Amino acid sequence: MSDKDINEDLEDVLDEATGEAEAAENEVAEQEELSVEDGLREDLAKEKDKFLRLFAEFENFKKRTSKERMEMFKTAGQEIMVSMLPVMDDFDRALKELAKSDDKEMFKGIELIRVKFRETLKSKGLEEVKVEQGDTFDAEVHDAITQIPAPSKKMKGKIIDVVEKGFKLGERIIRHPKVVVGN
């Protein structure tokens, strides 16, 4: 082989090696480009997930505060209602005493005021908790002030007497009925 052939062969080998090196460089550059793109996609997916979770948390917060606000509106007058209950009790006691007297006109007048007062409170959401003698005692609803021996076996664990009426505002009991229970 001549020097010329060796130089040509050497140039061919160098060209081939250079081509392979360039191809390898291009492949590495493409992989880097793909890995950067994959990294960006991954970051985007993470941010999307964060956003969706934050949005769901915000929706839950809105629902919870809306529910709390509605509950607050329902029981906004609770303090006033509780303070009016003794007045209603006094009306009932006054009517019992006036029923004993001969003055029927005064009885009718006081009864009209009592009815109007009760209707006004009822229109604002106040309801009486219905309790009667012989009902089963429920500690969640009733407030037992004392226990006495039951007059019969059927009255054990039952309400013997209602000492004070109970009331609820909406679904919440604001004053539990005070009862005497048979044991």
MDTraj code that builds the backbone (N, CA, C; nanometers):
import mdtraj as md
import numpy as np

residues = "MET SER ASP LYS ASP ILE ASN GLU ASP LEU GLU ASP VAL LEU ASP GLU ALA THR GLY GLU ALA GLU ALA ALA GLU ASN GLU VAL ALA GLU GLN GLU GLU LEU SER VAL GLU ASP GLY LEU ARG GLU ASP LEU ALA LYS GLU LYS ASP LYS PHE LEU ARG LEU PHE ALA GLU PHE GLU ASN PHE LYS LYS ARG THR SER LYS GLU ARG MET GLU MET PHE LYS THR ALA GLY GLN GLU ILE MET VAL SER MET LEU PRO VAL MET ASP ASP PHE ASP ARG ALA LEU LYS GLU LEU ALA LYS SER ASP ASP LYS GLU MET PHE LYS GLY ILE GLU LEU ILE ARG VAL LYS PHE ARG GLU THR LEU LYS SER LYS GLY LEU GLU GLU VAL LYS VAL GLU GLN GLY ASP THR PHE ASP ALA GLU VAL HIS ASP ALA ILE THR GLN ILE PRO ALA PRO SER LYS LYS MET LYS GLY LYS ILE ILE ASP VAL VAL GLU LYS GLY PHE LYS LEU GLY GLU ARG ILE ILE ARG HIS PRO LYS VAL VAL VAL GLY ASN".split()
xyz = np.array([
    [0.0805, -0.1156, 0.0000],
    [0.0000, 0.0000, 0.0000],
    [0.0864, 0.1239, 0.0000],
    [0.0376, 0.2127, -0.0687],
    [0.1147, 0.3347, -0.0790],
    [0.0703, 0.4321, 0.0280],
    [0.1515, 0.5321, 0.0402],
    [0.1200, 0.6342, 0.1409],
    [-0.0144, 0.6998, 0.1087],
    [-0.0409, 0.7093, -0.0189],
    [-0.1651, 0.7709, -0.0610],
    [-0.2824, 0.6841, -0.0176],
    [-0.2724, 0.5553, -0.0351],
    [-0.3792, 0.4623, 0.0044],
    [-0.3969, 0.4630, 0.1550],
    [-0.2847, 0.4677, 0.2252],
    [-0.2912, 0.4685, 0.3721],
    [-0.3574, 0.5968, 0.4206],
    [-0.3227, 0.7065, 0.3557],
    [-0.3841, 0.8346, 0.3936],
    [-0.5341, 0.8342, 0.3646],
    [-0.5712, 0.7759, 0.2506],
    [-0.7127, 0.7690, 0.2165],
    [-0.7868, 0.6791, 0.3155],
    [-0.7249, 0.5648, 0.3481],
    [-0.7869, 0.4740, 0.4453],
    [-0.7989, 0.5424, 0.5820],
    [-0.6943, 0.6135, 0.6162],
    [-0.6941, 0.6844, 0.7435],
    [-0.8002, 0.7939, 0.7445],
    [-0.8151, 0.8635, 0.6322],
    [-0.9176, 0.9662, 0.6222],
    [-1.0567, 0.9040, 0.6315],
    [-1.0724, 0.7880, 0.5650],
    [-1.2018, 0.7185, 0.5713],
    [-1.2348, 0.6773, 0.7150],
    [-1.1358, 0.6235, 0.7839],
    [-1.1559, 0.5805, 0.9232],
    [-1.1869, 0.7013, 1.0097],
    [-1.1140, 0.8124, 0.9867],
    [-1.1393, 0.9348, 1.0633],
    [-1.2772, 0.9902, 1.0332],
    [-1.3146, 0.9902, 0.9043],
    [-1.4482, 1.0385, 0.8680],
    [-1.5565, 0.9517, 0.9336],
    [-1.5314, 0.8198, 0.9297],
    [-1.6272, 0.7262, 0.9898],
    [-1.6357, 0.7487, 1.1411],
    [-1.5233, 0.7676, 1.2069],
    [-1.5197, 0.7897, 1.3519],
    [-1.5847, 0.9234, 1.3857],
    [-1.5590, 1.0225, 1.3035],
    [-1.6187, 1.1532, 1.3259],
    [-1.7698, 1.1449, 1.3093],
    [-1.8153, 1.0713, 1.2078],
    [-1.9587, 1.0536, 1.1848],
    [-2.0252, 0.9817, 1.3020],
    [-1.9544, 0.8786, 1.3496],
    [-2.0089, 0.8048, 1.4646],
    [-2.0126, 0.8939, 1.5892],
    [-1.9119, 0.9747, 1.6087],
    [-1.9061, 1.0652, 1.7237],
    [-2.0177, 1.1695, 1.7138],
    [-2.0347, 1.2213, 1.5921],
    [-2.1421, 1.3182, 1.5738],
    [-2.2789, 1.2551, 1.5983],
    [-2.2964, 1.1322, 1.5507],
    [-2.4232, 1.0608, 1.5712],
    [-2.4461, 1.0375, 1.7209],
    [-2.3405, 0.9999, 1.7916],
    [-2.3515, 0.9767, 1.9362],
    [-2.3856, 1.1076, 2.0079],
    [-2.3201, 1.2160, 1.9659],
    [-2.3486, 1.3464, 2.0253],
    [-2.4934, 1.3869, 2.0006],
    [-2.5398, 1.3650, 1.8773],
    [-2.6786, 1.3974, 1.8432],
    [-2.7754, 1.3143, 1.9274],
    [-2.7430, 1.1868, 1.9447],
    [-2.8283, 1.0978, 2.0251],
    [-2.8333, 1.1442, 2.1698],
    [-2.7185, 1.1814, 2.2259],
    [-2.7125, 1.2316, 2.3638],
    [-2.7914, 1.3616, 2.3747],
    [-2.7779, 1.4486, 2.2756],
    [-2.8509, 1.5756, 2.2774],
    [-3.0016, 1.5505, 2.2711],
    [-3.0429, 1.4531, 2.1867],
    [-3.1848, 1.4205, 2.1768],
    [-3.2364, 1.3631, 2.3102],
    [-3.1551, 1.2767, 2.3722],
    [-3.1950, 1.2185, 2.5011],
    [-3.2066, 1.3263, 2.6075],
    [-3.1114, 1.4197, 2.6072],
    [-3.1183, 1.5299, 2.7029],
    [-3.2432, 1.6131, 2.6788],
    [-3.2724, 1.6380, 2.5499],
    [-3.3903, 1.7140, 2.5138],
    [-3.5164, 1.6414, 2.5606],
    [-3.5217, 1.5091, 2.5385],
    [-3.6362, 1.4295, 2.5818],
    [-3.6456, 1.4270, 2.7337],
    [-3.5336, 1.4133, 2.8015],
    [-3.5395, 1.4083, 2.9480],
    [-3.5821, 1.5435, 3.0048],
    [-3.5426, 1.6529, 2.9428],
    [-3.5873, 1.7857, 2.9867],
    [-3.7369, 1.7978, 2.9629],
    [-3.7824, 1.7505, 2.8467],
    [-3.9246, 1.7550, 2.8149],
    [-4.0044, 1.6653, 2.9112],
    [-3.9509, 1.5461, 2.9387],
    [-4.0173, 1.4563, 3.0340],
    [-4.0221, 1.5194, 3.1732],
    [-3.9148, 1.5852, 3.2116],
    [-3.9101, 1.6529, 3.3417],
    [-4.0144, 1.7631, 3.3499],
    [-4.0268, 1.8381, 3.2421],
    [-4.1267, 1.9443, 3.2383],
    [-4.2680, 1.8874, 3.2446],
    [-4.2907, 1.7766, 3.1737],
    [-4.4221, 1.7114, 3.1793],
    [-4.4530, 1.6641, 3.3216],
    [-4.3525, 1.6068, 3.3852],
    [-4.3692, 1.5595, 3.5235],
    [-4.4022, 1.6761, 3.6168],
    [-4.3290, 1.7858, 3.6013],
    [-4.3554, 1.9049, 3.6834],
    [-4.4960, 1.9577, 3.6592],
    [-4.5381, 1.9585, 3.5327],
    [-4.6723, 2.0048, 3.4988],
    [-4.7774, 1.9152, 3.5640],
    [-4.7566, 1.7850, 3.5595],
    [-4.8512, 1.6909, 3.6206],
    [-4.8595, 1.7142, 3.7718],
    [-4.7445, 1.7366, 3.8352],
    [-4.7427, 1.7633, 3.9800],
    [-4.8190, 1.8911, 4.0126],
    [-4.7956, 1.9958, 3.9347],
    [-4.8630, 2.1230, 3.9584],
    [-5.0142, 2.1109, 3.9348],
    [-5.0516, 2.0340, 3.8324],
    [-5.1937, 2.0104, 3.8064],
    [-5.2581, 1.9399, 3.9254],
    [-5.1905, 1.8390, 3.9779],
    [-5.2415, 1.7641, 4.0929],
    [-5.2551, 1.8562, 4.2137],
    [-5.1531, 1.9387, 4.2369],
    [-5.1587, 2.0351, 4.3476],
    [-5.2782, 2.1287, 4.3321],
    [-5.2963, 2.1783, 4.2099],
    [-5.4063, 2.2701, 4.1813],
    [-5.5408, 2.2026, 4.2074],
    [-5.5588, 2.0803, 4.1586],
    [-5.6850, 2.0090, 4.1777],
    [-5.7132, 1.9850, 4.3257],
    [-5.6105, 1.9483, 4.4007],
    [-5.6286, 1.9265, 4.5452],
    [-5.6648, 2.0567, 4.6155],
    [-5.5970, 2.1638, 4.5799],
    [-5.6257, 2.2934, 4.6396],
    [-5.7672, 2.3391, 4.6050],
    [-5.8078, 2.3172, 4.4813],
    [-5.9424, 2.3537, 4.4385],
    [-6.0470, 2.2732, 4.5164],
    [-6.0240, 2.1428, 4.5320],
    [-6.1175, 2.0580, 4.6069],
    [-6.1240, 2.1023, 4.7531],
    [-6.0104, 2.1358, 4.8101],
    [-6.0071, 2.1835, 4.9490],
    [-6.0847, 2.3145, 4.9625],
    [-6.0707, 2.4019, 4.8652],
    [-6.1430, 2.5289, 4.8680],
    [-6.2930, 2.5057, 4.8563],
    [-6.3347, 2.4141, 4.7690],
    [-6.4773, 2.3817, 4.7547],
    [-6.5326, 2.3277, 4.8867],
    [-6.4564, 2.2413, 4.9530],
    [-6.4994, 2.1885, 5.0832],
    [-6.5118, 2.3006, 5.1859],
    [-6.4176, 2.3931, 5.1837],
    [-6.4211, 2.5079, 5.2751],
    [-6.5464, 2.5915, 5.2505],
    [-6.5773, 2.6165, 5.1223],
    [-6.6969, 2.6954, 5.0900],
    [-6.8230, 2.6256, 5.1395],
    [-6.8325, 2.4957, 5.1181],
    [-6.9508, 2.4208, 5.1625],
    [-6.9626, 2.4249, 5.3143],
    [-6.8500, 2.4042, 5.3829],
    [-6.8514, 2.4021, 5.5291],
    [-6.8921, 2.5379, 5.5852],
    [-6.8353, 2.6459, 5.5332],
    [-6.8700, 2.7783, 5.5853],
    [-7.0137, 2.8148, 5.5506],
    [-7.0606, 2.7719, 5.4348],
    [-7.1998, 2.7972, 5.3981],
    [-7.2932, 2.7237, 5.4941],
    [-7.2600, 2.6001, 5.5250],
    [-7.3413, 2.5216, 5.6188],
    [-7.3401, 2.5860, 5.7575],
    [-7.2221, 2.6291, 5.8021],
    [-7.2114, 2.6951, 5.9327],
    [-7.2913, 2.8250, 5.9348],
    [-7.2878, 2.8992, 5.8246],
    [-7.3617, 3.0250, 5.8165],
    [-7.5121, 2.9989, 5.8242],
    [-7.5577, 2.8959, 5.7527],
    [-7.7000, 2.8616, 5.7559],
    [-7.7411, 2.8194, 5.8972],
    [-7.6564, 2.7424, 5.9639],
    [-7.6853, 2.6998, 6.1012],
    [-7.6896, 2.8216, 6.1936],
    [-7.5996, 2.9170, 6.1716],
    [-7.5971, 3.0370, 6.2542],
    [-7.7256, 3.1183, 6.2350],
    [-7.7722, 3.1304, 6.1102],
    [-7.8958, 3.2039, 6.0853],
    [-8.0148, 3.1353, 6.1511],
    [-8.0146, 3.0015, 6.1484],
    [-8.1259, 2.9279, 6.2082],
    [-8.1332, 2.9512, 6.3586],
    [-8.0190, 2.9620, 6.4222],
    [-8.0169, 2.9744, 6.5682],
    [-7.9671, 3.1111, 6.6135],
    [-7.9758, 3.2104, 6.5260],
    [-7.9259, 3.3437, 6.5601],
    [-7.9983, 3.4023, 6.6799],
    [-8.1281, 3.3760, 6.6914],
    [-8.2061, 3.4322, 6.8011],
    [-8.2121, 3.3426, 6.9231],
    [-8.1218, 3.2456, 6.9319],
    [-8.1274, 3.1491, 7.0418],
    [-8.1194, 3.2171, 7.1784],
    [-8.0293, 3.3111, 7.1960],
    [-8.0154, 3.3782, 7.3259],
    [-8.1440, 3.4504, 7.3640],
    [-8.2021, 3.5195, 7.2691],
    [-8.3260, 3.5925, 7.2958],
    [-8.4377, 3.4945, 7.3291],
    [-8.4446, 3.3861, 7.2517],
    [-8.5491, 3.2854, 7.2768],
    [-8.5341, 3.2250, 7.4155],
    [-8.4129, 3.1914, 7.4530],
    [-8.3895, 3.1325, 7.5854],
    [-8.4284, 3.2311, 7.6950],
    [-8.4017, 3.3583, 7.6740],
    [-8.4376, 3.4579, 7.7758],
    [-8.5889, 3.4812, 7.7817],
    [-8.6625, 3.4504, 7.6744],
    [-8.8084, 3.4664, 7.6722],
    [-8.8826, 3.3474, 7.7329],
    [-8.8175, 3.2345, 7.7448],
    [-8.8844, 3.1149, 7.7964],
    [-8.9374, 3.1334, 7.9392],
    [-8.8634, 3.1959, 8.0312],
    [-8.9206, 3.2191, 8.1648],
    [-9.0456, 3.3077, 8.1614],
    [-9.0506, 3.4022, 8.0674],
    [-9.1694, 3.4874, 8.0543],
    [-9.2885, 3.4015, 8.0128],
    [-9.2655, 3.3091, 7.9208],
    [-9.3721, 3.2198, 7.8773],
    [-9.4176, 3.1310, 7.9938],
    [-9.3228, 3.0846, 8.0746],
    [-9.3584, 3.0049, 8.1928],
    [-9.4430, 3.0873, 8.2897],
    [-9.4064, 3.2143, 8.3074],
    [-9.4833, 3.3013, 8.3967],
    [-9.6261, 3.3214, 8.3456],
    [-9.6422, 3.3345, 8.2137],
    [-9.7765, 3.3444, 8.1568],
    [-9.8587, 3.2209, 8.1914],
    [-9.7989, 3.1023, 8.1770],
    [-9.8708, 2.9777, 8.2075],
    [-9.9118, 2.9730, 8.3550],
    [-9.8199, 3.0119, 8.4439],
    [-9.8519, 3.0127, 8.5875],
    [-9.9614, 3.1150, 8.6190],
    [-9.9535, 3.2319, 8.5558],
    [-10.0547, 3.3355, 8.5782],
    [-10.1917, 3.2878, 8.5318],
    [-10.1971, 3.2200, 8.4208],
    [-10.3248, 3.1696, 8.3708],
    [-10.3841, 3.0637, 8.4641],
    [-10.2977, 2.9800, 8.5207],
    [-10.3472, 2.8796, 8.6158],
    [-10.4118, 2.9481, 8.7366],
    [-10.3489, 3.0528, 8.7862],
    [-10.4025, 3.1239, 8.9026],
    [-10.5283, 3.2032, 8.8665],
    [-10.5271, 3.2654, 8.7483],
    [-10.6445, 3.3431, 8.7067],
    [-10.7651, 3.2528, 8.6791],
    [-10.7403, 3.1284, 8.6410],
    [-10.8501, 3.0351, 8.6170],
    [-10.9274, 3.0083, 8.7457],
    [-10.8615, 3.0232, 8.8603],
    [-10.9257, 3.0005, 8.9900],
    [-11.0159, 3.1179, 9.0311],
    [-10.9880, 3.2368, 8.9748],
    [-11.0650, 3.3553, 9.0144],
    [-11.1947, 3.3646, 8.9334],
    [-11.2795, 3.4571, 8.9747],
    [-11.4081, 3.4766, 8.9075],
    [-11.3990, 3.5753, 8.7910],
    [-11.2882, 3.6451, 8.7780],
    [-11.2724, 3.7478, 8.6744],
    [-11.2343, 3.6819, 8.5409],
    [-11.3334, 3.6458, 8.4637],
    [-11.3108, 3.5750, 8.3366],
    [-11.2576, 3.6678, 8.2277],
    [-11.2899, 3.7947, 8.2354],
    [-11.2414, 3.8902, 8.1358],
    [-11.0900, 3.9065, 8.1462],
    [-11.0390, 3.9157, 8.2673],
    [-10.8947, 3.9276, 8.2864],
    [-10.8264, 3.8006, 8.2353],
    [-10.8855, 3.6852, 8.2632],
    [-10.8316, 3.5573, 8.2170],
    [-10.8223, 3.5568, 8.0638],
    [-10.9300, 3.6009, 7.9966],
    [-10.9304, 3.6050, 7.8501],
    [-10.8250, 3.7015, 7.7967],
    [-10.8081, 3.8151, 7.8600],
    [-10.7083, 3.9135, 7.8168],
    [-10.5665, 3.8594, 7.8282],
    [-10.5364, 3.8007, 7.9439],
    [-10.4027, 3.7439, 7.9631],
    [-10.3808, 3.6274, 7.8664],
    [-10.4843, 3.5489, 7.8446],
    [-10.4719, 3.4353, 7.7524],
    [-10.4465, 3.4841, 7.6098],
    [-10.5113, 3.5919, 7.5681],
    [-10.4873, 3.6476, 7.4347],
    [-10.3425, 3.6954, 7.4192],
    [-10.2914, 3.7615, 7.5233],
    [-10.1516, 3.8087, 7.5190],
    [-10.0566, 3.6893, 7.5115],
    [-10.0842, 3.5861, 7.5916],
    [-9.9999, 3.4653, 7.5943],
    [-9.9999, 3.3976, 7.4569],
    [-10.1168, 3.3856, 7.3956],
    [-10.1268, 3.3211, 7.2644],
    [-10.0494, 3.4012, 7.1594],
    [-10.0634, 3.5320, 7.1637],
    [-9.9919, 3.6167, 7.0682],
    [-9.8410, 3.6046, 7.0885],
    [-9.7983, 3.6026, 7.2142],
    [-9.6563, 3.5888, 7.2474],
    [-9.6028, 3.4546, 7.1957],
    [-9.6769, 3.3466, 7.2219],
    [-9.6359, 3.2122, 7.1763],
    [-9.6296, 3.2054, 7.0238],
    [-9.7276, 3.2622, 6.9568],
    [-9.7314, 3.2586, 6.8103],
    [-9.6152, 3.3374, 6.7503],
    [-9.5811, 3.4487, 6.8136],
    [-9.4674, 3.5281, 6.7659],
    [-9.3392, 3.4469, 6.7770],
    [-9.3184, 3.3825, 6.8928],
    [-9.1985, 3.3005, 6.9107],
    [-9.2001, 3.1798, 6.8160],
    [-9.3178, 3.1238, 6.7948],
    [-9.3300, 3.0091, 6.7040],
    [-9.2956, 3.0497, 6.5609],
    [-9.3356, 3.1694, 6.5213],
    [-9.3051, 3.2164, 6.3857],
    [-9.1547, 3.2362, 6.3654],
    [-9.0816, 3.2518, 6.4753],
    [-8.9355, 3.2678, 6.4683],
    [-8.8634, 3.1337, 6.4819],
    [-8.9409, 3.0225, 6.4858],
    [-8.8789, 2.8896, 6.4851],
    [-8.8837, 2.8149, 6.6164],
    [-8.9452, 2.8715, 6.7196],
    [-8.9511, 2.8047, 6.8499],
    [-9.0616, 2.6997, 6.8485],
    [-9.0292, 2.5789, 6.8924],
    [-9.1265, 2.4708, 6.9016],
    [-9.1172, 2.4063, 7.0388],
    [-9.2317, 2.3624, 7.0882],
    [-9.2338, 2.2928, 7.2165],
    [-9.1947, 2.1478, 7.1928],
    [-9.1131, 2.0924, 7.2831],
    [-9.0783, 1.9510, 7.2779],
    [-9.1934, 1.8761, 7.3434],
    [-9.2607, 1.7943, 7.2661],
    [-9.3789, 1.7228, 7.3152],
    [-9.3371, 1.6120, 7.4116],
    [-9.3849, 1.6226, 7.5352],
    [-9.3585, 1.5226, 7.6380],
    [-9.4879, 1.5021, 7.7155],
    [-9.5245, 1.3770, 7.7339],
    [-9.6451, 1.3475, 7.8098],
    [-9.6159, 1.2422, 7.9151],
    [-9.7017, 1.2375, 8.0124],
    [-9.6900, 1.1377, 8.1172],
    [-9.7032, 0.9995, 8.0518],
    [-9.6121, 0.9097, 8.0870],
    [-9.6139, 0.7747, 8.0320],
    [-9.5179, 0.7548, 7.9160],
    [-9.4593, 0.8638, 7.8628],
    [-9.3589, 0.8501, 7.7565],
    [-9.2334, 0.7851, 7.8136],
    [-9.1585, 0.7177, 7.7296],
    [-9.0322, 0.6567, 7.7721],
    [-8.9275, 0.7658, 7.7910],
    [-8.8525, 0.7559, 7.9000],
    [-8.7476, 0.8540, 7.9295],
    [-8.6328, 0.8371, 7.8306],
    [-8.5885, 0.9484, 7.7717],
    [-8.4755, 0.9504, 7.6793],
    [-8.3781, 1.0566, 7.7295],
    [-8.2604, 1.0133, 7.7740],
    [-8.1625, 1.1052, 7.8329],
    [-8.1134, 1.2104, 7.7335],
    [-8.1243, 1.1832, 7.6050],
    [-8.0793, 1.2794, 7.5045],
    [-8.1783, 1.3950, 7.4905],
    [-8.3046, 1.3683, 7.5228],
    [-8.4093, 1.4694, 7.5036],
    [-8.4556, 1.5265, 7.6375],
    [-8.4726, 1.4408, 7.7364],
    [-8.5295, 1.4813, 7.8649],
    [-8.4211, 1.5053, 7.9691],
    [-8.4554, 1.5881, 8.0657],
    [-8.3664, 1.6163, 8.1779],
    [-8.4380, 1.5675, 8.3041],
    [-8.3905, 1.4552, 8.3592],
    [-8.4554, 1.3983, 8.4775],
    [-8.4101, 1.4758, 8.6008],
    [-8.5055, 1.5340, 8.6736],
    [-8.4684, 1.6087, 8.7934],
    [-8.4763, 1.5205, 8.9174],
    [-8.5573, 1.4147, 8.9094],
    [-8.5642, 1.3207, 9.0211],
    [-8.6283, 1.1909, 8.9743],
    [-8.6103, 1.0874, 9.0574],
    [-8.6751, 0.9588, 9.0326],
    [-8.7596, 0.9257, 9.1544],
    [-8.8774, 0.8726, 9.1287],
    [-8.9648, 0.8317, 9.2391],
    [-9.0098, 0.6885, 9.2118],
    [-9.0551, 0.6203, 9.3140],
    [-9.1049, 0.4844, 9.2906],
    [-9.2228, 0.4888, 9.1934],
    [-9.2196, 0.4009, 9.0949],
    [-9.3241, 0.3980, 8.9933],
    [-9.4548, 0.3484, 9.0547],
    [-9.5679, 0.4124, 9.0195],
    [-9.6965, 0.3693, 9.0728],
    [-9.7353, 0.2289, 9.0246],
    [-9.6833, 0.1873, 8.9086],
    [-9.7083, 0.0522, 8.8581],
    [-9.5837, 0.0052, 8.7836],
    [-9.5782, -0.1250, 8.7580],
    [-9.4619, -0.1800, 8.6888],
    [-9.4505, -0.1255, 8.5465],
    [-9.5626, -0.0909, 8.4847],
    [-9.5612, -0.0364, 8.3490],
    [-9.4939, 0.1007, 8.3440],
    [-9.4915, 0.1720, 8.4551],
    [-9.4373, 0.3091, 8.4574],
    [-9.2885, 0.3137, 8.4909],
    [-9.2238, 0.1997, 8.5103],
    [-9.0790, 0.2000, 8.5375],
    [-9.0046, 0.2473, 8.4135],
    [-8.9167, 0.3448, 8.4315],
    [-8.8409, 0.4010, 8.3195],
    [-8.9234, 0.4955, 8.2338],
    [-9.0426, 0.5247, 8.2789],
    [-9.1322, 0.6153, 8.2051],
    [-9.1418, 0.7485, 8.2781],
    [-9.1939, 0.8479, 8.2087],
    [-9.2091, 0.9813, 8.2663],
    [-9.3364, 0.9828, 8.3513],
    [-9.3197, 1.0215, 8.4784],
    [-9.4320, 1.0295, 8.5715],
    [-9.4953, 1.1685, 8.5653],
    [-9.4103, 1.2731, 8.5592],
    [-9.4607, 1.4101, 8.5608],
    [-9.3656, 1.5003, 8.4822],
    [-9.4211, 1.6034, 8.4184],
    [-9.3414, 1.7039, 8.3478],
    [-9.3417, 1.8293, 8.4347],
    [-9.2246, 1.8650, 8.4882],
    [-9.2122, 1.9796, 8.5772],
    [-9.1972, 2.1094, 8.4978],
    [-9.1186, 2.1053, 8.3894],
    [-9.0963, 2.2248, 8.3069],
    [-9.0922, 2.1834, 8.1603],
    [-9.1612, 2.2569, 8.0762],
    [-9.1666, 2.2249, 7.9336],
    [-9.0311, 2.2488, 7.8693],
    [-9.0051, 2.1732, 7.7623],
    [-8.8827, 2.1904, 7.6848],
    [-8.9137, 2.2539, 7.5516],
    [-8.8122, 2.3180, 7.4937],
    [-8.8307, 2.3856, 7.3660],
    [-8.7102, 2.3622, 7.2765],
    [-8.7383, 2.3672, 7.1462],
    [-8.6295, 2.3588, 7.0494],
    [-8.6435, 2.4712, 6.9477],
    [-8.5302, 2.5128, 6.8976],
    [-8.5239, 2.6173, 6.7960],
    [-8.4690, 2.5503, 6.6709],
    [-8.5534, 2.5342, 6.5712],
    [-8.5138, 2.4551, 6.4542],
    [-8.5044, 2.3099, 6.4970],
    [-8.3897, 2.2498, 6.4784],
    [-8.3691, 2.1105, 6.5185],
    [-8.2925, 2.1001, 6.6506],
    [-8.2448, 2.2113, 6.7030],
    [-8.1627, 2.2109, 6.8245],
    [-8.2491, 2.2365, 6.9474],
    [-8.2332, 2.1506, 7.0472],
    [-8.3057, 2.1697, 7.1730],
    [-8.2346, 2.2792, 7.2518],
    [-8.3105, 2.3848, 7.2863],
    [-8.2497, 2.4951, 7.3613],
    [-8.2842, 2.4867, 7.5102],
    [-8.3891, 2.4111, 7.5433],
    [-8.4192, 2.3831, 7.6841],
    [-8.4839, 2.2443, 7.6895],
    [-8.4167, 2.1558, 7.7602],
    [-8.4671, 2.0193, 7.7745],
    [-8.5840, 2.0186, 7.8726],
    [-8.6873, 1.9384, 7.8447],
    [-8.7976, 1.9292, 7.9393],
    [-8.7511, 1.8621, 8.0693],
    [-8.7881, 1.9216, 8.1809],
    [-8.7512, 1.8657, 8.3117],
    [-8.8636, 1.7735, 8.3557],
    [-8.8255, 1.6475, 8.3827],
    [-8.9265, 1.5449, 8.4111],
    [-8.8915, 1.4656, 8.5351],
    [-8.9967, 1.4001, 8.5896],
    [-8.9796, 1.3070, 8.7004],
    [-8.9969, 1.1683, 8.6414],
    [-8.9030, 1.0785, 8.6742],
    [-8.9008, 0.9446, 8.6147],
    [-8.9309, 0.8414, 8.7207],
    [-9.0068, 0.7375, 8.6827],
    [-9.0381, 0.6276, 8.7738],
    [-8.9280, 0.5240, 8.7728],
    [-8.8960, 0.4701, 8.8933],
    [-8.7943, 0.3640, 8.8983],
    [-8.8480, 0.2396, 8.9628],
])
top = md.Topology()
chain = top.add_chain()
for i, resn in enumerate(residues, 1):
    res = top.add_residue(resn, chain, resSeq=i)
    for name in ("N", "CA", "C"):
        top.add_atom(name, md.element.get_by_symbol(name[0]), res)
traj = md.Trajectory(xyz[None], top)
